[in-house]
Amino acid sequence: MPRSTVLVVDDEPDIRRVVVAYLSQAGYEVLEAADGTRALALARERRPDVVVLDLALPDLDGVEVCRRLRTFTDAYVLMLTARAEEVDTLIGLSVGADDYLTKPFSPKVLLARVAVLLRRPRAERTDTRVLGDLVLDPDARLVTVAGGPVELTRTEFDLLAALTERPRQVLTRAQLIDRVWGGDWVGDERLVDVHVAHLRAKLGPDAGRRYVVTVRGVGFRTGEG
């Protein structure tokens, strides 16, 4: 079985060295870059499975790198930030990051987060799901609204797949974390709200409100369409 490849992007050599060492010892093939330009070139050339991406880089910041990554790869992105302000986390996640860690962090925690991303459960293969003009094909991992394709990240697709598996059933944030991120994921449940907001935006203002409904104090469900 081929080894998973992880690209580590951080301009601090000491942090990069420690992270690379831990990932290598865990059996991953590890690539490294000190800036966003090199990271994008490596990602295009080597197609990593996971990108560990620092938010603050000397040329392109992590948000811009993540945005560009999403134009050609669906690799998992684990964002690193030295600033704990919520706005940084939300901005990073809104461009397609799958998870985040705030510095300083334990390399063992980072290693665990990477492992969780790589073994996240995927939507089960099943028949195409149709809700009004929204169509989700789990086998092809395609979503359309009114016949037009909707480009989603892995996380956004898995979130919508979980919600459409049983239409109108309310899923709590904890249940969605379990289904999309895996039962051993540990972090802030507001991560779900960030991805729901981004999913709605991609579905479109009208479809987003109709098909992803907030049930106050409980969680989320799909709408009638």
Contacts in CASP RR format, 6 or more apart in sequence:
PFRMAT RR
TARGET T0000
AUTHOR 0000-0000-0000
METHOD contacts of the structure
MODEL  1
MPRSTVLVVDDEPDIRRVVVAYLSQAGYEVLEAADGTRALALARERRPDV
VVLDLALPDLDGVEVCRRLRTFTDAYVLMLTARAEEVDTLIGLSVGADDY
LTKPFSPKVLLARVAVLLRRPRAERTDTRVLGDLVLDPDARLVTVAGGPV
ELTRTEFDLLAALTERPRQVLTRAQLIDRVWGGDWVGDERLVDVHVAHLR
AKLGPDAGRRYVVTVRGVGFRTGEG
3 27 0 8 1.000
3 28 0 8 1.000
3 29 0 8 1.000
4 28 0 8 1.000
4 29 0 8 1.000
4 49 0 8 1.000
4 50 0 8 1.000
4 118 0 8 1.000
5 28 0 8 1.000
5 29 0 8 1.000
5 30 0 8 1.000
5 31 0 8 1.000
5 46 0 8 1.000
5 47 0 8 1.000
5 48 0 8 1.000
5 49 0 8 1.000
5 50 0 8 1.000
6 23 0 8 1.000
6 28 0 8 1.000
6 29 0 8 1.000
6 30 0 8 1.000
6 31 0 8 1.000
6 48 0 8 1.000
6 49 0 8 1.000
6 50 0 8 1.000
6 51 0 8 1.000
6 52 0 8 1.000
6 114 0 8 1.000
7 30 0 8 1.000
7 31 0 8 1.000
7 32 0 8 1.000
7 33 0 8 1.000
7 39 0 8 1.000
7 42 0 8 1.000
7 43 0 8 1.000
7 46 0 8 1.000
7 48 0 8 1.000
7 50 0 8 1.000
7 51 0 8 1.000
7 52 0 8 1.000
7 75 0 8 1.000
8 16 0 8 1.000
8 19 0 8 1.000
8 20 0 8 1.000
8 23 0 8 1.000
8 30 0 8 1.000
8 31 0 8 1.000
8 32 0 8 1.000
8 33 0 8 1.000
8 52 0 8 1.000
9 32 0 8 1.000
9 33 0 8 1.000
9 34 0 8 1.000
9 35 0 8 1.000
9 36 0 8 1.000
9 39 0 8 1.000
9 51 0 8 1.000
9 52 0 8 1.000
9 53 0 8 1.000
9 54 0 8 1.000
9 57 0 8 1.000
9 62 0 8 1.000
9 65 0 8 1.000
10 16 0 8 1.000
10 19 0 8 1.000
10 34 0 8 1.000
10 52 0 8 1.000
10 54 0 8 1.000
10 57 0 8 1.000
10 80 0 8 1.000
11 34 0 8 1.000
11 35 0 8 1.000
11 54 0 8 1.000
11 56 0 8 1.000
11 57 0 8 1.000
11 58 0 8 1.000
12 54 0 8 1.000
13 34 0 8 1.000
15 54 0 8 1.000
15 103 0 8 1.000
16 32 0 8 1.000
16 34 0 8 1.000
18 107 0 8 1.000
19 52 0 8 1.000
19 107 0 8 1.000
19 110 0 8 1.000
20 30 0 8 1.000
20 32 0 8 1.000
22 107 0 8 1.000
22 108 0 8 1.000
22 110 0 8 1.000
22 111 0 8 1.000
23 30 0 8 1.000
23 111 0 8 1.000
23 114 0 8 1.000
24 30 0 8 1.000
26 111 0 8 1.000
26 115 0 8 1.000
28 114 0 8 1.000
31 42 0 8 1.000
31 46 0 8 1.000
31 48 0 8 1.000
33 39 0 8 1.000
33 42 0 8 1.000
34 58 0 8 1.000
35 57 0 8 1.000
35 58 0 8 1.000
35 59 0 8 1.000
35 60 0 8 1.000
36 57 0 8 1.000
36 59 0 8 1.000
36 60 0 8 1.000
36 62 0 8 1.000
36 65 0 8 1.000
37 59 0 8 1.000
37 60 0 8 1.000
39 51 0 8 1.000
39 53 0 8 1.000
39 57 0 8 1.000
39 65 0 8 1.000
40 60 0 8 1.000
40 65 0 8 1.000
40 68 0 8 1.000
40 69 0 8 1.000
42 48 0 8 1.000
43 51 0 8 1.000
43 69 0 8 1.000
43 72 0 8 1.000
43 73 0 8 1.000
43 75 0 8 1.000
44 72 0 8 1.000
44 73 0 8 1.000
47 73 0 8 1.000
47 75 0 8 1.000
48 73 0 8 1.000
48 75 0 8 1.000
49 75 0 8 1.000
49 76 0 8 1.000
49 118 0 8 1.000
50 75 0 8 1.000
50 76 0 8 1.000
50 77 0 8 1.000
50 78 0 8 1.000
50 114 0 8 1.000
50 117 0 8 1.000
50 118 0 8 1.000
51 69 0 8 1.000
51 75 0 8 1.000
51 76 0 8 1.000
51 77 0 8 1.000
51 78 0 8 1.000
52 78 0 8 1.000
52 80 0 8 1.000
52 110 0 8 1.000
52 114 0 8 1.000
53 62 0 8 1.000
53 65 0 8 1.000
53 66 0 8 1.000
53 77 0 8 1.000
53 78 0 8 1.000
53 79 0 8 1.000
53 80 0 8 1.000
53 97 0 8 1.000
54 62 0 8 1.000
54 79 0 8 1.000
54 80 0 8 1.000
54 81 0 8 1.000
55 61 0 8 1.000
55 62 0 8 1.000
55 63 0 8 1.000
55 79 0 8 1.000
55 80 0 8 1.000
55 81 0 8 1.000
55 82 0 8 1.000
55 83 0 8 1.000
55 88 0 8 1.000
55 92 0 8 1.000
56 62 0 8 1.000
56 81 0 8 1.000
56 82 0 8 1.000
56 83 0 8 1.000
57 65 0 8 1.000
60 68 0 8 1.000
62 79 0 8 1.000
62 92 0 8 1.000
63 91 0 8 1.000
63 92 0 8 1.000
63 95 0 8 1.000
66 77 0 8 1.000
66 79 0 8 1.000
66 92 0 8 1.000
66 95 0 8 1.000
66 96 0 8 1.000
66 97 0 8 1.000
67 95 0 8 1.000
67 96 0 8 1.000
69 75 0 8 1.000
69 77 0 8 1.000
70 95 0 8 1.000
70 96 0 8 1.000
70 153 0 8 1.000
74 153 0 8 1.000
74 154 0 8 1.000
76 98 0 8 1.000
76 99 0 8 1.000
76 117 0 8 1.000
76 118 0 8 1.000
76 154 0 8 1.000
77 96 0 8 1.000
77 97 0 8 1.000
77 98 0 8 1.000
77 99 0 8 1.000
78 97 0 8 1.000
78 98 0 8 1.000
78 99 0 8 1.000
78 100 0 8 1.000
78 101 0 8 1.000
78 110 0 8 1.000
78 113 0 8 1.000
78 114 0 8 1.000
78 117 0 8 1.000
79 89 0 8 1.000
79 92 0 8 1.000
79 93 0 8 1.000
79 97 0 8 1.000
79 99 0 8 1.000
79 100 0 8 1.000
79 101 0 8 1.000
80 100 0 8 1.000
80 101 0 8 1.000
80 102 0 8 1.000
80 103 0 8 1.000
80 105 0 8 1.000
81 88 0 8 1.000
81 89 0 8 1.000
81 100 0 8 1.000
81 101 0 8 1.000
81 102 0 8 1.000
81 103 0 8 1.000
82 102 0 8 1.000
82 103 0 8 1.000
83 102 0 8 1.000
84 102 0 8 1.000
89 100 0 8 1.000
89 102 0 8 1.000
89 194 0 8 1.000
90 194 0 8 1.000
92 100 0 8 1.000
93 100 0 8 1.000
93 191 0 8 1.000
93 194 0 8 1.000
93 195 0 8 1.000
93 198 0 8 1.000
94 194 0 8 1.000
94 197 0 8 1.000
94 198 0 8 1.000
96 153 0 8 1.000
96 155 0 8 1.000
96 156 0 8 1.000
96 198 0 8 1.000
98 117 0 8 1.000
98 153 0 8 1.000
98 154 0 8 1.000
98 155 0 8 1.000
99 113 0 8 1.000
99 116 0 8 1.000
99 117 0 8 1.000
99 181 0 8 1.000
99 185 0 8 1.000
99 191 0 8 1.000
100 191 0 8 1.000
101 109 0 8 1.000
101 110 0 8 1.000
101 113 0 8 1.000
112 184 0 8 1.000
113 185 0 8 1.000
116 181 0 8 1.000
116 182 0 8 1.000
116 184 0 8 1.000
116 185 0 8 1.000
119 182 0 8 1.000
120 158 0 8 1.000
120 180 0 8 1.000
120 181 0 8 1.000
120 182 0 8 1.000
121 179 0 8 1.000
121 180 0 8 1.000
121 182 0 8 1.000
122 158 0 8 1.000
123 138 0 8 1.000
123 141 0 8 1.000
123 157 0 8 1.000
123 158 0 8 1.000
123 161 0 8 1.000
123 162 0 8 1.000
123 165 0 8 1.000
124 138 0 8 1.000
124 165 0 8 1.000
125 138 0 8 1.000
125 139 0 8 1.000
126 138 0 8 1.000
126 165 0 8 1.000
128 135 0 8 1.000
128 136 0 8 1.000
128 137 0 8 1.000
128 138 0 8 1.000
128 139 0 8 1.000
129 135 0 8 1.000
129 136 0 8 1.000
129 137 0 8 1.000
129 138 0 8 1.000
129 164 0 8 1.000
129 165 0 8 1.000
129 167 0 8 1.000
131 164 0 8 1.000
131 167 0 8 1.000
131 211 0 8 1.000
131 222 0 8 1.000
131 223 0 8 1.000
131 224 0 8 1.000
131 225 0 8 1.000
132 224 0 8 1.000
132 225 0 8 1.000
133 145 0 8 1.000
133 146 0 8 1.000
133 147 0 8 1.000
133 207 0 8 1.000
133 225 0 8 1.000
134 143 0 8 1.000
134 144 0 8 1.000
134 145 0 8 1.000
134 203 0 8 1.000
134 207 0 8 1.000
134 211 0 8 1.000
134 225 0 8 1.000
135 142 0 8 1.000
135 143 0 8 1.000
135 144 0 8 1.000
135 145 0 8 1.000
135 147 0 8 1.000
136 142 0 8 1.000
136 143 0 8 1.000
136 160 0 8 1.000
136 161 0 8 1.000
136 164 0 8 1.000
137 143 0 8 1.000
138 161 0 8 1.000
141 157 0 8 1.000
142 149 0 8 1.000
143 149 0 8 1.000
143 150 0 8 1.000
143 152 0 8 1.000
143 157 0 8 1.000
143 160 0 8 1.000
143 203 0 8 1.000
144 150 0 8 1.000
145 203 0 8 1.000
145 204 0 8 1.000
145 207 0 8 1.000
146 207 0 8 1.000
150 202 0 8 1.000
150 203 0 8 1.000
151 202 0 8 1.000
152 160 0 8 1.000
152 199 0 8 1.000
152 202 0 8 1.000
155 180 0 8 1.000
155 195 0 8 1.000
156 195 0 8 1.000
156 198 0 8 1.000
156 199 0 8 1.000
156 202 0 8 1.000
158 179 0 8 1.000
158 180 0 8 1.000
159 176 0 8 1.000
159 180 0 8 1.000
159 192 0 8 1.000
159 195 0 8 1.000
159 196 0 8 1.000
159 199 0 8 1.000
160 199 0 8 1.000
160 212 0 8 1.000
162 171 0 8 1.000
162 176 0 8 1.000
162 179 0 8 1.000
162 180 0 8 1.000
163 171 0 8 1.000
163 176 0 8 1.000
163 212 0 8 1.000
163 220 0 8 1.000
163 221 0 8 1.000
163 222 0 8 1.000
164 222 0 8 1.000
167 221 0 8 1.000
167 222 0 8 1.000
167 223 0 8 1.000
168 221 0 8 1.000
168 222 0 8 1.000
168 223 0 8 1.000
168 224 0 8 1.000
169 221 0 8 1.000
170 215 0 8 1.000
170 218 0 8 1.000
170 219 0 8 1.000
170 220 0 8 1.000
170 221 0 8 1.000
171 179 0 8 1.000
171 219 0 8 1.000
171 220 0 8 1.000
171 221 0 8 1.000
172 218 0 8 1.000
172 219 0 8 1.000
173 189 0 8 1.000
173 192 0 8 1.000
173 193 0 8 1.000
173 219 0 8 1.000
173 220 0 8 1.000
174 189 0 8 1.000
176 192 0 8 1.000
176 219 0 8 1.000
176 220 0 8 1.000
177 183 0 8 1.000
177 185 0 8 1.000
177 189 0 8 1.000
177 191 0 8 1.000
177 192 0 8 1.000
181 191 0 8 1.000
192 220 0 8 1.000
196 212 0 8 1.000
196 214 0 8 1.000
196 220 0 8 1.000
199 208 0 8 1.000
199 212 0 8 1.000
200 208 0 8 1.000
200 209 0 8 1.000
200 212 0 8 1.000
201 208 0 8 1.000
203 211 0 8 1.000
203 212 0 8 1.000
210 223 0 8 1.000
210 224 0 8 1.000
210 225 0 8 1.000
211 222 0 8 1.000
211 223 0 8 1.000
211 225 0 8 1.000
212 220 0 8 1.000
212 222 0 8 1.000
212 223 0 8 1.000
213 220 0 8 1.000
213 221 0 8 1.000
213 222 0 8 1.000
213 223 0 8 1.000
214 220 0 8 1.000
215 221 0 8 1.000
END
